[in-house]
Amino acid sequence: MLLTSYRTAVPAEWVDYNDHLRDAFYLLIFSYATDALMDRIGLDEPGRTRTGHTLYTLECHINYLNEVKRGSEVEVRTHLLAYDRKRLHVHLGLYRPDEEQLLAASEQMLMNIDRRVGRSAPFDEAVLAQVQGLYETQRDLPRPIHIGRVIGLPG
């Protein structure tokens, strides 16, 4: 089952002259969902204090698929696609609550960082256990189609 990691209404200050959610605010919404994922795996504020670790985003791709207008209620559903001892590969899907039409998709690679030394580090054992547990609940989900894409023009 996908993890619903963030839900919000789209306020007027997030929309453009077409009454559409501005590009930058899609990333903001996905960023808040990543914060919620961190909370879920034990990298919430107490976990960050205990371990000295946090997540940095190494790479992010966004596909804008359907209109999102001012006042819309949206939620992010998070799918942990893969992990290793230092990284998470995630797909974040933006939806209207109780609907299955994908509005936007973000593929991200996240790195565990030891803030004390400013370098990547293996996940803390308790955090890794939470990552493994989440992965096990999602490992058999269908693979999203908006991952592994390369941007470019043909020819």
DSSP file (Angstrom, degrees, kcal/mol; ACC not computed):
  #  RESIDUE AA STRUCTURE BP1 BP2  ACC     N-H-->O    O-->H-N    N-H-->O    O-->H-N    TCO  KAPPA ALPHA  PHI   PSI    X-CA   Y-CA   Z-CA
    1    1 A M              0   0    0      0, 0.0     2,-0.1     0, 0.0   140,-0.1   0.000 360.0 360.0 360.0 137.6    0.0    0.0    0.0
    2    2 A L        -     0   0    0      1,-0.1     2,-0.7    77,-0.1    77,-0.2  -0.411 360.0-120.0 -70.0 148.2    1.2    3.5   -0.8
    3    3 A L  E     -A   78   0A   0     75,-2.2    75,-3.4    -2,-0.1     2,-0.9  -0.814  14.2-142.5 -91.9 116.1    2.0    5.8    2.1
    4    4 A T  E     +A   77   0A   0     -2,-0.7    73,-0.2    73,-0.2     3,-0.1  -0.710  31.7 169.4 -77.6 109.1   -0.1    9.0    2.0
    5    5 A S  E     +     0   0A   0     71,-2.2     2,-0.3    -2,-0.9    -1,-0.2   0.578  52.7  16.7-106.4 -11.8    2.6   11.3    3.3
    6    6 A Y  E     -A   76   0A   0     70,-1.0    70,-2.8    30,-0.1     2,-0.3  -0.964  53.1-175.4-161.1 144.2    1.2   14.8    2.8
    7    7 A R  E     +A   75   0A   0     -2,-0.3     2,-0.3    68,-0.2    68,-0.2  -0.997  17.8 150.5-142.2 138.7   -2.2   16.5    2.2
    8    8 A T  E     -A   74   0A   0     66,-2.5    66,-3.1    -2,-0.3     2,-0.3  -0.987  40.6-116.4-158.1 160.8   -3.0   20.2    1.5
    9    9 A A  E     -A   73   0A   0     -2,-0.3    64,-0.2    64,-0.2    63,-0.1  -0.781  39.8-113.2 -94.6 151.2   -5.4   22.6   -0.2
   10   10 A V        -     0   0    0     62,-2.0    61,-3.3    -2,-0.3    62,-0.1  -0.774  35.2-148.6 -88.5 109.3   -3.9   24.7   -2.9
   11   11 A P    >   -     0   0    0      0, 0.0     3,-1.9     0, 0.0     4,-0.3  -0.333  24.1-108.0 -77.6 161.8   -3.9   28.3   -1.7
   12   12 A A  G >  S+     0   0    0      1,-0.3     3,-1.6     2,-0.2    58,-0.1   0.832 115.9  62.1 -56.6 -36.4   -4.3   31.4   -3.9
   13   13 A E  G 3  S+     0   0    0      1,-0.3    -1,-0.3    57,-0.0    -3,-0.0   0.584  98.1  58.8 -72.0  -6.9   -0.7   32.4   -3.5
   14   14 A W  G <  S+     0   0    0     -3,-1.9     8,-2.9     2,-0.1    -1,-0.3   0.458  93.3  83.4 -95.9  -2.1    0.5   29.1   -5.1
   15   15 A V  B <   -F   21   0B   0     -3,-1.6     6,-0.2    -4,-0.3     2,-0.1  -0.661  65.2-139.5-107.3 159.8   -1.3   29.6   -8.4
   16   16 A D    >   -     0   0    0      4,-2.4     3,-2.0    -2,-0.2    -1,-0.1  -0.212  46.1 -73.3-101.1-168.2   -0.4   31.6  -11.5
   17   17 A Y  T 3  S+     0   0    0      1,-0.3    -2,-0.0     2,-0.1    -1,-0.0   0.605 131.2  56.4 -66.3 -14.5   -2.2   33.7  -14.0
   18   18 A N  T 3  S-     0   0    0      2,-0.2    -1,-0.3     0, 0.0     3,-0.1   0.325 117.4-112.7 -95.5   4.9   -4.0   30.6  -15.4
   19   19 A D  S <  S+     0   0    0     -3,-2.0    51,-1.2     1,-0.3     2,-0.3   0.747  77.6 131.9  66.3  25.0   -5.3   29.7  -12.0
   20   20 A H  B    S-G   69   0C   0     49,-0.2    -4,-2.4    47,-0.0    -1,-0.3  -0.784  70.7 -93.3-105.7 149.8   -2.9   26.7  -12.1
   21   21 A L  B     -F   15   0B   0     47,-2.9    -6,-0.3    -2,-0.3    47,-0.1  -0.433  50.6-114.6 -56.7 126.9   -0.6   25.5   -9.4
   22   22 A R    >>  -     0   0    0     -8,-2.9     3,-1.1    -2,-0.2     4,-0.9  -0.339  21.0-114.5 -66.9 148.5    2.8   27.1  -10.2
   23   23 A D  H >> S+     0   0    0      1,-0.3     4,-1.1     2,-0.2     3,-1.1   0.885 113.3  55.4 -49.2 -47.7    5.7   24.7  -11.1
   24   24 A A  H 3> S+     0   0    0      1,-0.3     4,-1.6     2,-0.2    -1,-0.3   0.798 100.7  59.0 -61.7 -29.6    7.7   25.5   -8.0
   25   25 A F  H <> S+     0   0    0     -3,-1.1     4,-2.4     2,-0.2    -1,-0.3   0.727  94.9  62.6 -79.0 -20.0    4.9   24.6   -5.7
   26   26 A Y  H <X S+     0   0    0     -3,-1.1     4,-2.6    -4,-0.9    -1,-0.2   0.946 106.7  46.2 -60.4 -47.0    4.7   21.1   -7.0
   27   27 A L  H  X S+     0   0    0     -4,-1.1     4,-2.6     1,-0.2    -2,-0.2   0.886 109.7  54.1 -64.3 -37.6    8.2   20.6   -5.7
   28   28 A L  H  X S+     0   0    0     -4,-1.6     4,-2.4     2,-0.2    -1,-0.2   0.935 109.5  47.6 -59.8 -45.8    7.3   22.3   -2.4
   29   29 A I  H  X S+     0   0    0     -4,-2.4     4,-1.8     1,-0.2    -2,-0.2   0.929 113.3  47.5 -61.1 -45.6    4.4   19.8   -2.0
   30   30 A F  H  X S+     0   0    0     -4,-2.6     4,-1.9     1,-0.2    -1,-0.2   0.860 109.5  54.9 -64.7 -34.1    6.7   16.9   -2.8
   31   31 A S  H  X S+     0   0    0     -4,-2.6     4,-2.1     2,-0.2    -2,-0.2   0.911 106.6  49.7 -65.4 -42.4    9.3   18.3   -0.4
   32   32 A Y  H  X S+     0   0    0     -4,-2.4     4,-1.9     1,-0.2    -1,-0.2   0.873 109.1  53.2 -63.0 -35.5    6.8   18.3    2.5
   33   33 A A  H  X S+     0   0    0     -4,-1.8     4,-2.0     2,-0.2    -1,-0.2   0.873 106.7  52.2 -66.4 -36.0    5.9   14.7    1.6
   34   34 A T  H  X S+     0   0    0     -4,-1.9     4,-2.5     2,-0.2    -2,-0.2   0.896 106.1  54.0 -66.3 -39.3    9.6   13.8    1.8
   35   35 A D  H  X S+     0   0    0     -4,-2.1     4,-2.1     1,-0.2    -2,-0.2   0.913 108.7  49.3 -58.1 -41.9    9.7   15.5    5.3
   36   36 A A  H  X S+     0   0    0     -4,-1.9     4,-2.2     2,-0.2    -2,-0.2   0.867 108.2  53.3 -67.0 -35.9    6.8   13.2    6.3
   37   37 A L  H  X S+     0   0    0     -4,-2.0     4,-1.9     2,-0.2     6,-0.2   0.917 106.8  52.8 -62.6 -42.5    8.7   10.2    4.9
   38   38 A M  H  X>S+     0   0    0     -4,-2.5     5,-3.1     1,-0.2     4,-0.5   0.926 108.8  49.5 -58.2 -44.3   11.6   11.2    7.1
   39   39 A D  H ><5S+     0   0    0     -4,-2.1     3,-1.0     4,-0.3     5,-0.4   0.915 108.9  53.7 -58.4 -42.6    9.3   11.3   10.1
   40   40 A R  H 3<5S+     0   0    0     -4,-2.2    -1,-0.2     1,-0.2    -2,-0.2   0.826 110.8  44.6 -63.6 -34.6    7.9    7.8    9.2
   41   41 A I  H 3<5S-     0   0    0     -4,-1.9    89,-0.3    -3,-0.2    90,-0.3   0.388 125.5 -93.4 -96.2   4.6   11.4    6.2    9.0
   42   42 A G  T <<5S+     0   0    0     -3,-1.0    -3,-0.2    -4,-0.5    -2,-0.1   0.608  95.7 113.0  97.5  12.2   12.8    7.7   12.2
   43   43 A L      < +     0   0    0     -5,-3.1    -4,-0.3    -6,-0.2    12,-0.1  -0.123  44.0 126.0-105.4  35.8   14.5   10.8   10.8
   44   44 A D  S  > S-     0   0    0     -5,-0.4     4,-3.1    -6,-0.3     5,-0.3  -0.134  86.2 -76.7 -73.0-176.4   12.0   13.1   12.5
   45   45 A E  H  > S+     0   0    0      1,-0.2     4,-2.3     2,-0.2     5,-0.2   0.915 135.6  45.5 -57.3 -46.8   13.4   15.8   14.8
   46   46 A P  H  > S+     0   0    0      0, 0.0     4,-2.6     0, 0.0    -1,-0.2   0.901 115.1  49.4 -62.7 -37.3   14.2   13.5   17.7
   47   47 A G  H  > S+     0   0    0      2,-0.2     4,-2.6     1,-0.2     6,-0.4   0.895 110.6  48.9 -67.4 -39.8   15.7   11.0   15.3
   48   48 A R  H  X S+     0   0    0     -4,-3.1     4,-2.3     2,-0.2    -1,-0.2   0.886 113.2  48.2 -65.8 -37.5   17.9   13.6   13.6
   49   49 A T  H  < S+     0   0    0     -4,-2.3    -2,-0.2    -5,-0.3    -1,-0.2   0.929 114.4  45.8 -66.6 -44.7   19.0   14.8   17.0
   50   50 A R  H  < S+     0   0    0     -4,-2.6    -2,-0.2    -5,-0.2    -1,-0.2   0.912 126.8  26.9 -65.0 -44.2   19.8   11.2   18.2
   51   51 A T  H  < S-     0   0    0     -4,-2.6    -2,-0.2     2,-0.2    -1,-0.2   0.721  91.1-132.6 -93.9 -23.5   21.7   10.1   15.0
   52   52 A G     <  +     0   0    0     -4,-2.3    63,-2.9    -5,-0.3    64,-0.5   0.607  67.7 126.3  75.5  11.3   23.0   13.4   13.7
   53   53 A H  E     +B  114   0A   0     -6,-0.4    -1,-0.3    61,-0.2     2,-0.3  -0.661  31.1 164.1-105.8 158.1   21.6   12.3   10.3
   54   54 A T  E     -B  113   0A   0     59,-1.9    59,-3.2    -2,-0.2     2,-0.4  -0.903  35.1-102.3-151.6 177.3   19.3   13.8    7.7
   55   55 A L  E     -B  112   0A   0     -2,-0.3     2,-0.4    57,-0.2    57,-0.2  -0.921  25.4-166.1-111.0 139.0   18.3   13.3    4.1
   56   56 A Y  E     -B  111   0A   0     55,-2.5    55,-3.1    -2,-0.4     2,-0.6  -0.920  25.2-120.8-113.8 147.4   19.6   15.3    1.2
   57   57 A T  E     +B  110   0A   0     -2,-0.4    53,-0.2    53,-0.2     3,-0.1  -0.795  27.7 179.4 -87.9 122.5   18.0   15.2   -2.3
   58   58 A L  E     +     0   0A   0     51,-3.2     2,-0.3    -2,-0.6    52,-0.2   0.821  68.6   1.5 -89.5 -37.1   20.5   14.1   -4.9
   59   59 A E  E     -B  109   0A   0     50,-1.3    50,-2.1     2,-0.0     2,-0.3  -0.994  60.7-173.6-154.3 146.7   18.2   14.2   -7.9
   60   60 A C  E     -B  108   0A   0     -2,-0.3     2,-0.4    48,-0.2    48,-0.2  -0.982   2.4-174.3-147.8 130.6   14.6   15.0   -8.6
   61   61 A H  E     -B  107   0A   0     46,-2.4    46,-1.9    -2,-0.3     2,-0.4  -0.982   9.3-163.7-122.7 137.6   12.5   14.7  -11.7
   62   62 A I  E     -B  106   0A   0     -2,-0.4     2,-0.5    44,-0.2    44,-0.2  -0.982   6.9-163.2-124.5 134.2    8.9   16.0  -12.0
   63   63 A N  E     -B  105   0A   0     42,-3.0    42,-2.2    -2,-0.4     2,-0.7  -0.975  11.1-151.7-111.9 122.2    6.3   15.1  -14.5
   64   64 A Y  E     +B  104   0A   0     -2,-0.5    40,-0.2    40,-0.2     3,-0.1  -0.854  28.6 161.2 -94.4 113.4    3.3   17.6  -14.7
   65   65 A L        +     0   0    0     38,-2.1     2,-0.3    -2,-0.7    39,-0.2   0.789  53.2  13.0-110.8 -35.3    0.4   15.4  -15.9
   66   66 A N  S    S-     0   0    0     37,-2.2    -1,-0.3    35,-0.1    37,-0.0  -0.976  84.1 -86.0-145.4 155.5   -2.9   17.1  -15.1
   67   67 A E        -     0   0    0     -2,-0.3     2,-0.4    -3,-0.1   -47,-0.0  -0.294  30.7-165.7 -64.5 142.6   -4.1   20.5  -14.1
   68   68 A V        -     0   0    0    -47,-0.1   -47,-2.9    35,-0.0     2,-0.2  -0.988  15.9-164.3-126.8 120.2   -4.2   21.4  -10.4
   69   69 A K  B >   -G   20   0C   0     -2,-0.4     3,-2.1   -49,-0.2   -59,-0.3  -0.604  31.9 -73.9-107.3 164.0   -6.2   24.6   -9.7
   70   70 A R  T 3  S+     0   0    0    -51,-1.2    -1,-0.1     1,-0.3     3,-0.1  -0.222 118.0  21.2 -52.2 137.7   -6.6   27.0   -6.8
   71   71 A G  T 3  S+     0   0    0    -61,-3.3    -1,-0.3     1,-0.3   -59,-0.0   0.262  88.1 141.0  85.9 -11.9   -8.5   25.5   -3.9
   72   72 A S    <   -     0   0    0     -3,-2.1   -62,-2.0   -62,-0.1     2,-0.5  -0.339  50.4-132.2 -62.2 141.6   -8.0   21.9   -5.0
   73   73 A E  E     +A    9   0A   0    -64,-0.2     2,-0.3    -3,-0.1   -64,-0.2  -0.845  34.8 176.4 -90.7 131.8   -7.3   19.4   -2.2
   74   74 A V  E     -A    8   0A   0    -66,-3.1   -66,-2.5    -2,-0.5     2,-0.3  -0.942  15.4-166.8-135.3 157.9   -4.3   17.2   -3.1
   75   75 A E  E     -AC   7  95A   0     20,-3.0    20,-2.8    -2,-0.3     2,-0.5  -0.982  17.3-131.2-141.5 154.8   -2.3   14.5   -1.4
   76   76 A V  E     -AC   6  94A   0    -70,-2.8   -71,-2.2    -2,-0.3   -70,-1.0  -0.911  13.5-160.0-108.1 131.2    1.0   12.8   -2.0
   77   77 A R  E     -AC   4  93A   0     16,-2.6    16,-2.6    -2,-0.5     2,-0.4  -0.959  14.7-149.1-111.3 124.9    1.3    9.0   -2.1
   78   78 A T  E     -AC   3  92A   0    -75,-3.4   -75,-2.2    -2,-0.5     2,-0.5  -0.782  12.6-170.8-103.8 133.8    4.9    7.8   -1.5
   79   79 A H  E     - C   0  91A   0     12,-2.7    12,-2.5    -2,-0.4     2,-1.0  -0.977  16.2-146.9-124.2 115.6    6.3    4.6   -2.9
   80   80 A L  E     + C   0  90A   0     -2,-0.5    10,-0.2    10,-0.2     3,-0.1  -0.738  20.7 179.2 -81.1 106.8    9.8    3.4   -1.8
   81   81 A L  E     -     0   0A   0      8,-2.1     2,-0.3    -2,-1.0    -1,-0.2   0.872  58.9 -22.2 -79.6 -39.2   11.1    1.8   -4.9
   82   82 A A  E     - C   0  89A   0      7,-1.5     7,-2.7     2,-0.0     2,-0.3  -0.975  56.9-169.4-164.2 164.4   14.5    0.7   -3.7
   83   83 A Y  E     - C   0  88A   0     -2,-0.3     2,-0.2     5,-0.2     5,-0.2  -0.982   4.3-171.3-155.7 159.0   17.1    1.4   -1.0
   84   84 A D        -     0   0    0      3,-2.0    39,-0.1    -2,-0.3    -2,-0.0  -0.692  57.2 -70.8-134.8-164.1   20.6    0.6   -0.1
   85   85 A R  S    S+     0   0    0     -2,-0.2    38,-3.0     1,-0.2    43,-0.1   0.663 130.7  18.1 -70.2 -13.7   22.6    1.4    3.1
   86   86 A K  S    S+     0   0    0     36,-0.2    26,-3.2     1,-0.1     2,-0.3   0.536 117.0  58.4-128.0 -14.1   22.8    5.1    2.3
   87   87 A R  E     - D   0 111A   0     24,-0.2    -3,-2.0   -32,-0.1     2,-0.4  -0.855  50.9-155.5-129.9 155.9   20.1    6.0   -0.3
   88   88 A L  E     -CD  83 110A   0     22,-2.3    22,-2.9    -2,-0.3     2,-0.6  -0.992   7.3-157.8-124.1 135.6   16.4    5.9   -1.0
   89   89 A H  E     +CD  82 109A   0     -7,-2.7    -8,-2.1    -2,-0.4    -7,-1.5  -0.967  28.5 176.7-110.6 115.1   14.8    5.8   -4.4
   90   90 A V  E     -CD  80 108A   0     18,-2.6    18,-2.7    -2,-0.6     2,-0.5  -0.873  29.1-152.0-126.0 152.8   11.3    7.1   -4.2
   91   91 A H  E     -CD  79 107A   0    -12,-2.5   -12,-2.7    -2,-0.3     2,-0.5  -0.992  14.6-164.4-118.5 128.5    8.3    7.9   -6.4
   92   92 A L  E     -CD  78 106A   0     14,-3.2    14,-2.6    -2,-0.5     2,-0.4  -0.966   4.5-164.3-115.3 123.4    5.9   10.6   -5.1
   93   93 A G  E     -CD  77 105A   0    -16,-2.6   -16,-2.6    -2,-0.5     2,-0.5  -0.915  10.0-145.3-111.6 133.3    2.5   10.8   -6.8
   94   94 A L  E     +CD  76 104A   0     10,-3.1     9,-3.3    -2,-0.4    10,-0.9  -0.852  32.4 159.0 -98.3 127.5    0.2   13.8   -6.5
   95   95 A Y  E     -C   75   0A   0    -20,-2.8   -20,-3.0    -2,-0.5     7,-0.1  -0.885  45.8-106.5-137.2 163.4   -3.5   12.9   -6.4
   96   96 A R    >   -     0   0    0      5,-0.5     3,-1.9    -2,-0.3   -22,-0.2  -0.793  60.2 -90.2 -83.7 141.6   -6.8   14.3   -5.3
   97   97 A P  T 3  S+     0   0    0      0, 0.0     3,-0.1     0, 0.0    -1,-0.1  -0.245 111.5  11.4 -54.5 139.8   -7.9   12.5   -2.2
   98   98 A D  T 3  S+     0   0    0      1,-0.2     2,-0.3    -3,-0.0     0, 0.0   0.635 110.0 103.0  66.5  16.7  -10.0    9.4   -3.0
   99   99 A E    <   -     0   0    0     -3,-1.9    -1,-0.2     2,-0.1     0, 0.0  -0.903  59.3-153.1-124.9 158.1   -9.1    9.6   -6.7
  100  100 A E        +     0   0    0     -2,-0.3     2,-0.5    -3,-0.1    -1,-0.1   0.405  58.0 114.8-110.2  -0.3   -6.7    7.5   -8.7
  101  101 A Q        -     0   0    0     -5,-0.1    -5,-0.5     1,-0.1     2,-0.4  -0.622  66.3-131.7 -75.0 121.5   -5.9   10.0  -11.5
  102  102 A L        -     0   0    0     -2,-0.5    -7,-0.2     1,-0.2     3,-0.1  -0.614  24.9-177.9 -75.8 123.8   -2.2   11.0  -11.2
  103  103 A L        -     0   0    0     -9,-3.3   -37,-2.2    -2,-0.4   -38,-2.1   0.812  67.9  -9.4 -91.5 -36.5   -1.8   14.7  -11.3
  104  104 A A  E     -BD  64  94A   0    -10,-0.9   -10,-3.1   -40,-0.2    -1,-0.4  -0.977  61.1-151.0-158.8 155.1    2.0   14.9  -11.1
  105  105 A A  E     -BD  63  93A   0    -42,-2.2   -42,-3.0    -2,-0.3     2,-0.4  -0.994   5.8-168.2-135.1 140.2    4.8   12.5  -10.4
  106  106 A S  E     -BD  62  92A   0    -14,-2.6   -14,-3.2    -2,-0.4     2,-0.5  -0.992   5.1-162.3-130.1 127.2    8.3   13.0   -8.9
  107  107 A E  E     -BD  61  91A   0    -46,-1.9   -46,-2.4    -2,-0.4     2,-0.4  -0.914  21.9-179.7-102.9 131.8   11.1   10.5   -8.9
  108  108 A Q  E     -BD  60  90A   0    -18,-2.7   -18,-2.6    -2,-0.5     2,-0.5  -0.980  28.5-151.8-138.3 146.8   13.8   11.3   -6.3
  109  109 A M  E     -BD  59  89A   0    -50,-2.1   -51,-3.2    -2,-0.4   -50,-1.3  -0.982  23.9-167.8-112.9 121.8   17.1    9.9   -5.1
  110  110 A L  E     -BD  57  88A   0    -22,-2.9   -22,-2.3    -2,-0.5     2,-0.4  -0.891   5.3-153.5-114.8 140.4   17.7   10.8   -1.4
  111  111 A M  E     -BD  56  87A   0    -55,-3.1   -55,-2.5    -2,-0.4     2,-0.4  -0.934  16.7-126.8-117.7 134.6   21.0   10.4    0.4
  112  112 A N  E     -B   55   0A   0    -26,-3.2     9,-1.7    -2,-0.4     2,-0.4  -0.664  32.9-165.8 -76.1 127.9   21.5    9.8    4.2
  113  113 A I  E     -BE  54 120A   0    -59,-3.2   -59,-1.9    -2,-0.4     2,-0.9  -0.957  23.1-139.5-122.4 133.8   23.9   12.5    5.5
  114  114 A D  E >>> -BE  53 119A   0      5,-3.1     4,-1.9    -2,-0.4     5,-1.2  -0.831  17.6-160.5 -86.2 108.2   25.8   12.6    8.7
  115  115 A R  T 345S+     0   0    0    -63,-2.9    -1,-0.2    -2,-0.9   -62,-0.1   0.745  83.4  66.7 -65.2 -24.0   25.5   16.3    9.5
  116  116 A R  T 345S+     0   0    0    -64,-0.5    -1,-0.2     1,-0.2   -63,-0.1   0.837 119.6  20.2 -67.6 -31.1   28.4   16.3   12.0
  117  117 A V  T <45S-     0   0    0     -3,-1.0    -2,-0.2     2,-0.2    -1,-0.2   0.498 100.7-125.8-115.1  -8.0   30.9   15.5    9.2
  118  118 A G  T  <5S+     0   0    0     -4,-1.9     2,-0.3     1,-0.2    -3,-0.2   0.820  72.2 107.1  69.4  31.4   28.8   16.7    6.2
  119  119 A R  E   <S-E  114   0A   0     -5,-1.2    -5,-3.1     1,-0.0    -1,-0.2  -0.901  77.5 -83.9-136.0 163.7   29.2   13.5    4.3
  120  120 A S  E     +E  113   0A   0     -2,-0.3    -7,-0.3    -7,-0.3   -34,-0.0  -0.317  49.0 178.4 -64.0 152.9   27.1   10.5    3.3
  121  121 A A        -     0   0    0     -9,-1.7    -9,-0.2   -35,-0.2     3,-0.1  -0.985  34.9 -90.0-152.6 153.5   26.8    7.8    5.9
  122  122 A P        -     0   0    0      0, 0.0   -36,-0.2     0, 0.0   -37,-0.1  -0.356  56.9 -93.2 -62.4 149.6   25.0    4.4    6.3
  123  123 A F        -     0   0    0    -38,-3.0   -36,-0.0   -39,-0.1   -37,-0.0  -0.323  44.2-100.8 -59.9 144.6   21.6    4.7    7.9
  124  124 A D     >  -     0   0    0      1,-0.1     4,-3.2    -3,-0.1     5,-0.2  -0.352  37.2-111.4 -57.4 148.1   21.3    4.2   11.6
  125  125 A E  H  > S+     0   0    0      1,-0.2     4,-2.1     2,-0.2     5,-0.1   0.882 117.3  48.4 -57.7 -42.1   20.2    0.7   12.5
  126  126 A A  H  > S+     0   0    0      2,-0.2     4,-1.5     1,-0.2    -1,-0.2   0.896 114.2  46.6 -66.9 -38.9   16.8    1.8   13.8
  127  127 A V  H  > S+     0   0    0      2,-0.2     4,-2.5     1,-0.2    -2,-0.2   0.931 110.8  52.1 -66.8 -45.7   16.2    3.9   10.7
  128  128 A L  H  X S+     0   0    0     -4,-3.2     4,-2.9     1,-0.2    -2,-0.2   0.874 106.1  54.8 -59.5 -37.5   17.3    1.2    8.4
  129  129 A A  H  X S+     0   0    0     -4,-2.1     4,-2.3    -5,-0.2    -1,-0.2   0.899 109.3  47.4 -62.5 -40.1   14.8   -1.2   10.1
  130  130 A Q  H  X S+     0   0    0     -4,-1.5     4,-2.5   -89,-0.3    -2,-0.2   0.900 111.8  50.4 -67.2 -40.1   12.0    1.3    9.4
  131  131 A V  H  X S+     0   0    0     -4,-2.5     4,-2.7   -90,-0.3    -2,-0.2   0.941 111.7  48.0 -60.7 -48.4   13.2    1.6    5.8
  132  132 A Q  H  X S+     0   0    0     -4,-2.9     4,-2.4     1,-0.2    -2,-0.2   0.906 111.3  50.7 -60.4 -42.6   13.2   -2.1    5.4
  133  133 A G  H  X S+     0   0    0     -4,-2.3     4,-1.4     2,-0.2    -1,-0.2   0.917 111.9  46.4 -62.6 -44.4    9.8   -2.5    6.9
  134  134 A L  H  X S+     0   0    0     -4,-2.5     4,-0.8     1,-0.2     3,-0.3   0.923 111.8  51.8 -63.5 -43.8    8.3    0.2    4.6
  135  135 A Y  H >X S+     0   0    0     -4,-2.7     4,-1.7     1,-0.2     3,-1.1   0.910 105.6  55.2 -59.3 -42.6   10.0   -1.4    1.6
  136  136 A E  H 3< S+     0   0    0     -4,-2.4     4,-0.3     1,-0.3    -1,-0.2   0.850 106.1  51.3 -61.5 -34.2    8.5   -4.8    2.5
  137  137 A T  H 3< S+     0   0    0     -4,-1.4    -1,-0.3    -3,-0.3    -2,-0.2   0.681 122.3  32.1 -74.9 -15.6    5.0   -3.4    2.5
  138  138 A Q  H X< S+     0   0    0     -3,-1.1     3,-1.8    -4,-0.8    -2,-0.2   0.454  86.1 100.0-119.2  -4.5    5.5   -1.9   -0.9
  139  139 A R  T 3< S+     0   0    0     -4,-1.7    -3,-0.1     1,-0.3    -2,-0.1   0.765  86.2  46.9 -61.6 -27.9    7.9   -4.2   -2.8
  140  140 A D  T 3  S+     0   0    0     -4,-0.3    -1,-0.3     2,-0.1     3,-0.1   0.359  84.6 115.8 -97.3   5.7    5.1   -5.9   -4.8
  141  141 A L  S <  S-     0   0    0     -3,-1.8    -3,-0.1     1,-0.1   -62,-0.0  -0.403  80.8 -89.7 -69.4 151.1    3.4   -2.8   -5.9
  142  142 A P        -     0   0    0      0, 0.0    -1,-0.1     0, 0.0    -2,-0.1  -0.326  45.7-108.2 -60.0 143.3    3.4   -2.1   -9.6
  143  143 A R        -     0   0    0     -3,-0.1     4,-0.1     1,-0.1   -62,-0.0  -0.598  36.5-115.0 -74.4 127.9    6.3    0.0  -10.8
  144  144 A P        -     0   0    0      0, 0.0     3,-0.4     0, 0.0    -1,-0.1  -0.272  13.0-135.7 -61.9 149.4    5.3    3.5  -11.7
  145  145 A I  S    S+     0   0    0      1,-0.2     2,-0.4    -3,-0.0    -2,-0.0   0.683  93.8  72.1 -81.0 -16.5    5.7    4.4  -15.4
  146  146 A H  S    S+     0   0    0      2,-0.1     2,-0.3   -83,-0.0    -1,-0.2  -0.182  79.2  97.3 -94.7  42.8    7.2    7.9  -14.6
  147  147 A I  S    S+     0   0    0     -3,-0.4   -56,-0.0    -2,-0.4    -4,-0.0  -0.944  74.7  21.5-128.0 153.2   10.6    6.6  -13.4
  148  148 A G  S    S+     0   0    0     -2,-0.3     2,-0.2     1,-0.2    -1,-0.1   0.684  83.0 151.5  71.7  19.0   14.0    6.2  -15.1
  149  149 A R        -     0   0    0     -3,-0.1     2,-0.4   -88,-0.0    -1,-0.2  -0.516  35.4-149.9 -85.3 151.0   13.1    8.7  -17.8
  150  150 A V        -     0   0    0     -2,-0.2     2,-0.3     2,-0.1    -1,-0.0  -0.963  15.4-133.5-116.2 136.0   15.6   10.8  -19.6
  151  151 A I        +     0   0    0     -2,-0.4     2,-0.3     2,-0.0     0, 0.0  -0.682  50.1 104.7 -89.9 142.3   14.7   14.2  -20.9
  152  152 A G        -     0   0    0     -2,-0.3    -2,-0.1     2,-0.0     0, 0.0  -0.875  63.0 -92.1 165.3 165.9   15.6   15.3  -24.5
  153  153 A L        -     0   0    0     -2,-0.3    -2,-0.0     1,-0.1     2,-0.0  -0.782  47.3-106.2 -97.7 143.9   14.4   15.8  -28.0
  154  154 A P              0   0    0      0, 0.0    -1,-0.1     0, 0.0    -2,-0.0  -0.341 360.0 360.0 -66.4 150.2   14.6   13.0  -30.5
  155  155 A G              0   0    0     -2,-0.0    -2,-0.0     0, 0.0     0, 0.0   0.438 360.0 360.0  96.3 360.0   17.3   13.2  -33.2
